[in-house]
């Protein structure tokens, strides 16, 4: 049942801490199953992919056309879209591209006070793999959010894997792939697809970074393969925290809470407000909207299992609570959100004001909607061009520069018991 807590009452701290610590993520059985799948793909490559794709997607991989979706198919899907929908995808792509172009880092190259040239150079990874869910969670917006930053970063080869149950693909996803300029699309899904991207097979070349959302098996595969391949993050169920005062429309706030609850039964929607009467109005509005929501089955399960309303004395009290939750999405639904925003430290993305619903950030605002979940916003950031780039430092020491700082390096090398380190510098100083 959805929880209703009042800050300051007996038992509040214990109940709230349980919410903070609740992981809502994969269990030991998932980890064990994924480890077996990864081992199979590593050892047997394409043969394992054929077997898993038949078992999970009822699709037989035989000829090239069964394995890959061509650029021509993506272009055709794009051309066949309703004009309004095609324009919406293009608007989203343009805004995502513009925002992420502003993230491109600058190289550094300078000479310091001792005459040593030092700096750093940024390069894109050569190949990136994007996991795109199929079936119920086939989201073209996620493809744009992952593919466009990779292209802006300068990735040479952009590979998509996506499950196609019974061989059927989502035309919106194909249209988004066309807009984003994806290079390869493979009809493979699940943990086995992540393994193929990480290890490579005879057909699917290995990549350097894997990003993209997925179910618990996909997330666990990324976690286990980190180090073999770079990843964006280990993403868990969706989250939203709405901090709202009494002057909001309760129907708006209820819809905001349900916008994440409808993702998955394990999603989490939380409201913090300083008005008990308003809290009750929102609770009632959620119940009413669930009666007519096409995704009500999922949303109701999520709301009843993980939903939370917290009543506080003042919204200033809400900020320390929000930092403990470190939610994926935080809405500050107040007339002047800036003072609260300045105090907030931990959040994946923040939505300022009453007319900025989280849902606009999922599609067309521009910032990335791939964000840390499971309290990871305490130490992690959303997807950016930097996930597809790496920094290489460089040093150019002329004889005068080495003479100026070399003795200090020699002293430190001897102190650490590494005489060969010291000698490599000493010989040059002689």
KALINTA-V915783 format. One line per field, one symbol per residue. phi: phi as a letter, one per 20 degrees, with the letter a starting at -180 (. if undefined). A space follows every 10 residues. Layout:
phi->???
This chain:
phi->.gecdcfnfg nfffffffff efelcfdfff gfffgfffff ffedlfffff fffffedlce ecfgfeecde fffffffffe fggfffffff fgffffffff ffegfdfcbb defeneebrb cecfffccdd edfdmfdedf fffffeffgf fffoffcddd dbfcglnede ffffffffff nfebcdeccm gfffffffen cgedffcecc coeaffffff ffffefofbf cfaeedffbb cddcefeefg fffffffffe fffagefccc ddbdcfffgf ffgfffffff fcegefgfff gfffecfbcc dcfcfffffg ffffflfgcc ddecfcfggf ffefddafbd denfdcfggf ffccfpffee cfcmmfffcc cfgbfffdcb ddebccdfgf ffffdggfff fffffemcff gfffeggfff
